[in-house]
Protein backbone atom coordinates (compact mmCIF):
# COMPACT_ATOMS: atom_id res chain seq x y z
CA UNK A 1 0.00 0.00 0.00
CA UNK A 2 1.84 3.08 -1.23
CA UNK A 3 1.22 6.15 0.91
CA UNK A 4 0.36 8.17 -2.18
CA UNK A 5 -2.47 5.72 -2.87
CA UNK A 6 -3.91 5.81 0.66
CA UNK A 7 -7.51 6.87 1.10
CA UNK A 8 -7.69 6.72 4.84
CA UNK A 9 -9.84 7.25 7.86
CA UNK A 10 -7.87 8.20 10.98
CA UNK A 11 -9.63 8.14 14.33
CA UNK A 12 -8.24 10.57 16.88
CA UNK A 13 -6.67 12.27 13.87
CA UNK A 14 -6.99 15.84 15.09
CA UNK A 15 -3.92 15.69 17.36
CA UNK A 16 -1.30 13.47 18.97
CA UNK A 17 -0.44 10.16 17.34
CA UNK A 18 -3.39 10.36 14.98
CA UNK A 19 -2.49 13.90 13.96
CA UNK A 20 1.06 12.79 13.13
CA UNK A 21 -0.34 9.98 10.97
CA UNK A 22 -2.56 12.43 9.10
CA UNK A 23 0.47 14.63 8.43
CA UNK A 24 2.48 11.61 7.23
CA UNK A 25 -0.25 10.61 4.80
CA UNK A 26 -0.68 14.10 3.37
CA UNK A 27 3.07 14.63 2.98
CA UNK A 28 3.25 11.33 1.09
CA UNK A 29 0.49 12.30 -1.30
CA UNK A 30 -2.32 10.39 0.40
CA UNK A 31 -5.74 11.58 1.50
CA UNK A 32 -7.52 11.13 4.80
CA UNK A 33 -10.69 11.72 6.73
CA UNK A 34 -10.08 12.89 10.29
CA UNK A 35 -12.57 11.21 12.64
CA UNK A 36 -12.48 13.04 15.96
CA UNK A 37 -14.59 14.88 18.52
CA UNK A 38 -12.30 17.92 18.49
CA UNK A 39 -13.95 19.95 15.74
CA UNK A 40 -11.76 23.02 16.18
CA UNK A 41 -8.50 21.18 15.56
CA UNK A 42 -9.93 18.81 12.98
CA UNK A 43 -11.52 21.51 10.86
CA UNK A 44 -8.36 23.61 11.04
CA UNK A 45 -6.20 20.73 9.77
CA UNK A 46 -8.65 20.01 6.96
CA UNK A 47 -8.82 23.67 5.93
CA UNK A 48 -5.03 23.90 5.74
CA UNK A 49 -4.58 20.69 3.72
CA UNK A 50 -5.49 21.99 0.29
CA UNK A 51 -8.19 19.38 -0.17
CA UNK A 52 -6.23 16.34 1.00
CA UNK A 53 -8.17 16.10 4.25
CA UNK A 54 -11.76 16.20 5.39
CA UNK A 55 -12.99 16.35 8.96
CA UNK A 56 -15.98 14.40 10.26
CA UNK A 57 -16.96 14.83 13.89
CA UNK A 58 -17.30 11.23 15.02
CA UNK A 59 -17.99 9.26 18.16
CA UNK A 60 -16.16 6.01 17.46
CA UNK A 61 -18.58 3.94 19.53
CA UNK A 62 -21.59 5.19 17.58
CA UNK A 63 -22.55 2.92 14.68
CA UNK A 64 -24.37 5.64 12.74
CA UNK A 65 -21.57 8.14 13.41
CA UNK A 66 -18.97 5.79 11.95
CA UNK A 67 -21.15 4.72 9.02
CA UNK A 68 -21.73 8.38 8.18
CA UNK A 69 -18.01 9.17 8.43
CA UNK A 70 -17.11 6.25 6.14
CA UNK A 71 -19.76 7.34 3.64
CA UNK A 72 -18.37 10.88 3.61
CA UNK A 73 -14.83 9.58 3.11
CA UNK A 74 -15.95 7.38 0.22
CA UNK A 75 -17.82 10.31 -1.29
CA UNK A 76 -14.71 12.51 -1.02
CA UNK A 77 -12.06 9.99 -2.10
CA UNK A 78 -13.96 7.37 -4.08
CA UNK A 79 -13.07 4.60 -1.60
CA UNK A 80 -11.28 3.90 1.67
CA UNK A 81 -8.36 1.48 1.77
CA UNK A 82 -6.63 2.47 5.00
CA UNK A 83 -7.78 2.66 8.62
CA UNK A 84 -5.63 4.03 11.44
CA UNK A 85 -7.30 3.78 14.84
CA UNK A 86 -5.75 6.18 17.37
CA UNK A 87 -8.78 7.38 19.31
CA UNK A 88 -8.64 6.52 22.99
CA UNK A 89 -8.67 7.65 26.60
CA UNK A 90 -6.54 6.68 29.58
CA UNK A 91 -8.07 7.94 32.82
CA UNK A 92 -6.35 6.18 35.76
CA UNK A 93 -8.24 4.59 38.61
CA UNK A 94 -7.38 2.07 41.30
CA UNK A 95 -9.57 -0.96 41.88
CA UNK A 96 -9.88 0.24 45.45
CA UNK A 97 -9.06 3.79 46.54
CA UNK A 98 -9.88 5.92 49.58
CA UNK A 99 -13.17 6.71 47.86
CA UNK A 100 -14.06 3.03 47.62
CA UNK A 101 -14.15 0.56 44.70
CA UNK A 102 -13.58 1.92 41.21
CA UNK A 103 -16.99 2.85 39.78
CA UNK A 104 -17.98 0.27 37.20
CA UNK A 105 -19.04 3.06 34.85
CA UNK A 106 -15.47 4.41 34.83
CA UNK A 107 -14.09 1.00 33.83
CA UNK A 108 -16.77 0.52 31.20
CA UNK A 109 -16.16 3.97 29.69
CA UNK A 110 -12.49 3.29 29.00
CA UNK A 111 -13.13 -0.19 27.60
CA UNK A 112 -15.99 1.11 25.48
CA UNK A 113 -14.03 3.97 23.90
CA UNK A 114 -10.69 2.18 23.48
CA UNK A 115 -11.74 -1.36 22.64
CA UNK A 116 -15.34 -1.21 21.44
CA UNK A 117 -14.61 1.98 19.48
CA UNK A 118 -11.64 0.37 17.75
CA UNK A 119 -13.64 -2.74 16.89
CA UNK A 120 -16.63 -0.70 15.73
CA UNK A 121 -14.53 1.27 13.24
CA UNK A 122 -12.68 -1.87 12.15
CA UNK A 123 -15.79 -3.95 11.44
CA UNK A 124 -17.56 -1.20 9.49
CA UNK A 125 -14.43 -0.32 7.53
CA UNK A 126 -13.88 -3.97 6.55
CA UNK A 127 -17.45 -4.11 5.26
CA UNK A 128 -16.64 -1.16 3.03
CA UNK A 129 -13.14 -2.22 1.95
CA UNK A 130 -14.24 -5.60 0.60
CA UNK A 131 -15.71 -3.61 -2.29
CA UNK A 132 -12.27 -2.29 -3.28
CA UNK A 133 -10.33 -3.41 -6.31
CA UNK A 134 -7.00 -5.16 -5.67
CA UNK A 135 -3.84 -3.04 -5.83
CA UNK A 136 -0.56 -4.18 -7.42
CA UNK A 137 0.29 -6.21 -4.30
CA UNK A 138 -3.09 -7.92 -4.34
CA UNK A 139 -4.34 -5.89 -1.38
CA UNK A 140 -7.68 -4.26 -0.77
CA UNK A 141 -6.84 -2.49 2.46
CA UNK A 142 -4.76 -2.11 5.61
CA UNK A 143 -5.97 -1.58 9.18
CA UNK A 144 -3.58 -0.35 11.88
CA UNK A 145 -4.81 -0.25 15.48
CA UNK A 146 -3.20 1.28 18.55
CA UNK A 147 -2.59 -0.71 21.73
CA UNK A 148 -0.01 0.28 24.38
CA UNK A 149 2.86 -1.20 26.35
CA UNK A 150 0.30 -1.17 29.19
CA UNK A 151 -1.27 -4.14 27.41
CA UNK A 152 1.73 -6.18 28.62
CA UNK A 153 2.98 -4.42 31.77
CA UNK A 154 0.22 -2.13 32.99
CA UNK A 155 0.81 -0.12 36.12
CA UNK A 156 -1.22 0.21 39.30
CA UNK A 157 -4.27 2.29 38.46
CA UNK A 158 -4.31 1.14 34.82
CA UNK A 159 -6.59 -1.90 35.12
CA UNK A 160 -9.21 -0.52 32.73
CA UNK A 161 -6.70 0.99 30.30
CA UNK A 162 -4.48 -2.09 30.27
CA UNK A 163 -7.48 -4.36 29.79
CA UNK A 164 -8.71 -2.35 26.82
CA UNK A 165 -5.29 -2.25 25.17
CA UNK A 166 -4.57 -5.93 25.86
CA UNK A 167 -7.83 -6.78 24.13
CA UNK A 168 -6.84 -4.71 21.09
CA UNK A 169 -3.57 -6.65 20.94
CA UNK A 170 -5.43 -9.92 21.44
CA UNK A 171 -7.91 -9.40 18.61
CA UNK A 172 -5.18 -8.52 16.08
CA UNK A 173 -4.39 -12.05 14.93
CA UNK A 174 -7.95 -13.43 14.72
CA UNK A 175 -9.13 -10.40 12.74
CA UNK A 176 -6.05 -10.60 10.48
CA UNK A 177 -6.71 -14.30 9.86
CA UNK A 178 -10.31 -13.59 8.93
CA UNK A 179 -9.48 -10.57 6.79
CA UNK A 180 -6.82 -12.49 4.87
CA UNK A 181 -9.70 -13.89 2.83
CA UNK A 182 -10.59 -10.29 1.89
CA UNK A 183 -6.98 -9.27 1.12
CA UNK A 184 -6.99 -6.84 4.03
CA UNK A 185 -4.03 -6.71 6.43
CA UNK A 186 -4.45 -5.98 10.14
CA UNK A 187 -1.65 -4.73 12.39
CA UNK A 188 -1.33 -3.18 15.85
CA UNK A 189 1.28 -0.82 17.30
CA UNK A 190 1.89 -0.78 21.06
CA UNK A 191 3.59 2.55 21.81
CA UNK A 192 5.43 3.39 25.00
CA UNK A 193 5.32 6.88 26.52
CA UNK A 194 4.89 9.42 23.75
CA UNK A 195 4.87 13.21 23.75
CA UNK A 196 1.18 13.76 23.07
CA UNK A 197 -1.40 16.29 24.32
CA UNK A 198 -2.20 13.81 27.09
CA UNK A 199 1.18 14.67 28.68
CA UNK A 200 1.26 18.34 27.68
CA UNK A 201 -0.23 19.50 30.99
CA UNK A 202 2.53 17.87 33.06
CA UNK A 203 5.48 19.94 34.36
CA UNK A 204 8.64 19.61 32.27
CA UNK A 205 10.43 17.81 35.12
CA UNK A 206 7.69 15.18 35.22
CA UNK A 207 7.83 14.74 31.45
CA UNK A 208 11.60 14.33 31.58
CA UNK A 209 11.28 11.73 34.34
CA UNK A 210 8.79 9.73 32.27
CA UNK A 211 11.10 9.84 29.27
CA UNK A 212 14.04 8.56 31.27
CA UNK A 213 12.15 5.38 32.10
CA UNK A 214 13.01 4.09 28.62
CA UNK A 215 16.48 2.45 28.43
CA UNK A 216 17.32 3.93 25.03
CA UNK A 217 16.56 6.42 23.74
CA UNK A 218 15.83 7.77 27.22
CA UNK A 219 13.18 10.29 26.23
CA UNK A 220 9.54 10.52 25.29
CA UNK A 221 8.64 9.09 21.93
CA UNK A 222 7.78 11.57 19.19
CA UNK A 223 4.47 11.28 17.35
CA UNK A 224 6.31 11.43 14.03
CA UNK A 225 8.16 8.22 15.04
CA UNK A 226 4.83 6.50 15.51
CA UNK A 227 3.70 7.81 12.12
CA UNK A 228 6.94 6.58 10.53
CA UNK A 229 6.14 3.03 11.70
CA UNK A 230 2.61 3.39 10.35
CA UNK A 231 4.13 4.38 7.01
CA UNK A 232 6.39 1.32 6.98
CA UNK A 233 3.53 -1.02 7.88
CA UNK A 234 1.47 0.39 5.02
CA UNK A 235 4.26 -0.18 2.52
CA UNK A 236 5.49 -3.59 3.73
CA UNK A 237 2.98 -6.20 2.65
CA UNK A 238 4.51 -8.96 4.79
CA UNK A 239 3.52 -7.20 7.98
CA UNK A 240 0.23 -8.74 9.03
CA UNK A 241 -1.38 -10.10 12.19
CA UNK A 242 1.32 -8.77 14.52
CA UNK A 243 1.68 -6.35 17.44
CA UNK A 244 4.82 -4.18 17.34
CA UNK A 245 6.10 -2.51 20.52
CA UNK A 246 7.47 0.97 19.88
CA UNK A 247 8.95 1.88 23.23
CA UNK A 248 12.76 2.21 23.41
CA UNK A 249 12.91 -1.12 25.35
CA UNK A 250 10.66 0.31 28.05
CA UNK A 251 9.18 -2.09 30.60
CA UNK A 252 6.80 -0.29 32.94
CA UNK A 253 7.40 -0.39 36.69
CA UNK A 254 4.45 -1.32 38.95
CA UNK A 255 3.84 2.38 39.63
N, C-alpha and C positions, 0 to 999 in steps of 0.2 A: 504494500500500500504506500505509494509515493505521497509525500506530504502535499505536493501540489495538486493531487487528485482527491484529497480529503474533503468530504462534505460532512461535517461533524456536528454533533450536539455535545456540549460540554456543560455538565451540571456544576454548580458552584463556580461558574466561569467568569464571574465579575471581579474576582480578586484572588489572592493567594495562589495555591497550586493550580487551580483551574484557570485563573487569569494568565498565569505563565504559559499554560498549554494553549490558550487562545492566541496569545502573542506568537508562540512558536508556529502554529498553524498558518497564521496570516503572513508571517515573514517568509514561510516556505511556499506561499502561493495557494494555500488551501482556504477553505471557507468554513465558517462555523456559526452555529446558533448558540448564544449564551443563555442557559437556563438557570435562573437565579431569582432570589427574592429581593435582591438589592437593585431596585430599578434605577436609582441615580447613577451608580457605577456602571451597570450594564448598558444603559442607554448611552452613556458618555463614550464607552468603548466602541459601541456600534457606530455612533455618529462620526468617530474619528477614523474609522477603518476604511473609508472609501468604498463601501459596499460589500466588503468581504465578510462582515459580521451582521447578524441581526440579534436583537435581544427579545426574549420572551419570558415575562415574569411567570415563574413556575414553582409550584410546590411539588417536590419530587414524589411525595407519597400520594398525590392525587391522580387517579387514573385519567380523568378528563383533562386535567392540567397538562399531563405528559402527552396524551394523545393530541391535544391541540398544539403543543409545542412541536411535536414531530411533524404534524401536518403543515405547520408554518415553515419549518425547515425544508421540507420536501417542495413546498410551493416556491420557496426562494432559490433553492439549489438544484431542484430536479430530482434529488434523491438524498438519502443519508447512508454513508458507508462507514462511519466512525462514531463511536461513543466513548467519551471520557467522563467517568463518574467521579467527581471530586466533592460533591456536596456532602456536608456532614457537620456534626456538633460533637463537643467533647466535655460537657459539664461534669466535673468530678462529684463524687458522693460516696461516702463510706456506707457499707452495709448497715453498720450501727454507729451512730454518732451521739453526741450529747443531746441532740434533739429527738433521738429515738431511731427506729429502723428507717432505712432509706424509703421514701415514698415510692410505691410501686409505679405511680404515674411518671416519676422522674426516670426510672429504669426503662419503662416502655417508650418514653419519648425518644431517648437516644437510640434504642434499638429500631424504632420505627423509622426515624429519619435516616440513620446510617445504613442499616441493613435492608429494611423493607423498601426504602426509597431507591437504593441501588438496584435491588431486584426488579422493582416496578419499572424503572427506566430500561433496564436490560431486556426484560421480557417483551415490552412493547416495541423496543427498537429492533429486536430480532424479528418480530412479526412483520416489520416494515422492510428490513434488509433482505429477507428471503426473496423479495421481488427484484433485487438488483441483478444486473448482468455481471458476469464474471470478468475480473480484470486480467491483466497479462499473467499474473501468478495463480490464476484460478480462484481468486478470493472474491467474496461478496461484501465482506465487512470485517471490522476489528472492534472489539470492545475491551476497554482498559478500565478496570475498577481500582479504587484506592482503599487499601487496608491500613495497617499501621504496625510498627514494631510491638505495640501494645497487644496485638493479637497473639504474640508469643511470650512476652514477658511484661504483662501489664502490672502497673504499680497499685499500691493501696489507694483506694478511692476511684479506681478505674474499672470496677467490675462491669458496669453497663457498657462503657466504651470498648473495653477489651473484648467483651462478648460479641458486640456488634461487628468489630473488625475481624475477630477470629472466624465468625460466620461468613464474612465476605471472602476471606482466604479459603475457607472450607468449601464454598460453593464454586470456586474457580474451575476445578478439574471436572466435576460432573456437568457443568454447563458447557465447558469447552468440548467434552466428549459428545454431548448432544448436538452442539452447533457445528461440529465437524461435518455432519451430514449436509449442512447448509452452506459450507465453505465460509464460515465465520469463525475467526479466532477470538479467544477470550483469555485475557491476561490480568494479573493484579500486581500492583506495586505496593509495598509496605514501607512507607517512609519513616525515618527516625524523626528527630526534632528539627523542624524547618522554620525558617524566618518568615512567618505568615502573619496576617493581621491578628490572629489569635494570640500571638505573643507580643504584639506591638505595644500593648498597654503596660507591659512589665518594665521595671527599671533596667537600665543598661547592665548593671552589675548582675542582676538575676538572669538576663539573657546570656551574658558571657558565661555564667556558671553552668547553665543548661548546655551551652555549646561545648564546654570542656568535658562533658560526660562522654563524648565520643572519643575513642582512642586516636583515630586519625581519619580525616582532618578534624582537629579538636575545635569545632565551631558549629554554628547552626548551618543546616543545609540551606541552599538557595533555591527558591522556586524554579529558577531557570535550569537547575540541575535535574529536578524532577521532570520538567518539560523535555529536557534532552533525552532522558530515558524513554519517555513516551514516544518521542520521535524515532528512536531506534527500534522500539517494539513495533511501531507501525511499519517500518521499512524492512524488518527482518521476519520473513514469513515462517521461519522455523520456531519462533517464539510463540508457544501456545500452551494453555493449560497450566501455567506456572505462576508462582508468587515470587517476586524479586524484592529482597530487602535492599533499601537504599538508605544506609544509616551510618557509614563511617565506622563499621564494626561495633556499633553501640549495642550494649545489652543493659536494659534498664534495671536499676537498683529497686529494692522493694518500695522505697519511698524517697 
